[in-house]
Amino acid sequence: MATIDDFQKLDIRVGEIGIKKSCAQLVKNCRKENLKDRLVLCVVTFPPRQIGPEISEVLTLGVPGKDGECILIEPEREVPIGGKLY
């Protein structure tokens, strides 16, 4: 079981799609032109990881929708870039 100390090791921040590269599987629910400048939550403390031919710099967070495809987790209001989840 994870502890609060384990959770605190994760740095989850508000980011804008297009600043860092993330290899999220979004093709069914999001069109590329609708993603630019969109606010999302990302884990920024994982090291870069090779995903297929690309290097993913952050883990963009999402949950499965009714069809099992990724739905991005977004702040419900306008918040500053870099805001930390707590």
N, C-alpha and C positions, 0 to 999 in steps of 0.2 A: 504494500500500500504506500502511496506517495505521501510525503509529509509537507507541511507548509514550507519547510526549508527547501525541499525539492522544487516546489512551485516558484519560490523566490529566486531560484537560479535561472528561470526562464525570463527573458526580457521581451515582453510583448508590447509592441508600440503601434501607434497609428502611423500609417504610411500612405503614400500616394502612389498608385500604380504608375509605373514608368520611371521611378527614381532608382529603384533597385530591381534586379532581375529575379523573378520567381517563376518556376515551372509548374504552375497550378493547372489542373485539368479542368478548364472552363468552357470548352468549345460548344457544348450544348446549351448552356444557360447565358452565356455572355458573348457578345460580338466584340472583336478587338477594338473597333472604333468607340465602343461604349465604356471601355476600361480606362482609357487615358485620364489621369487626374482624379480618379475615383479613390475615396478614402477607404482603407481596409485595415484589418489588424494582422500583424505579422510577428513571428518569433524572429528576433534579430541576433540571438546569441548562438545559433547553430553555425558550424563552419560551412563554407560553400560546399555544394554537393553536385556531382555530375548526375544529371537527369537526362537520359538519352544523349543527344548531341550538345546539349546546353549545360551551363553551370548555373545552378540556382543559388542566389546569394541570401535569400530569406525564405522562411516558410509562411506562405500566405494562408490564413486560417479560413476554413469553411466547414460547412456541415452538409450532409446529403439531403437533397430535396426529395419530393415524392417519387421522382423517377430515378433516384439514386445518384444523380449528378450533383456536382459541387455548387453550393450556394455560398457566396462570400459573406463573411461576418464584417459588418460595417458599423461605425458609430451611428447612433440614431440622430445626432445633431452635429453641426459643424464644430469641430474641435481642432486644436492646433496639431500640426504635423509633429511627430515625435512624442506625443503624449503617451505615458506609460500606463498599461493596464495594472490596476491594483485591486 
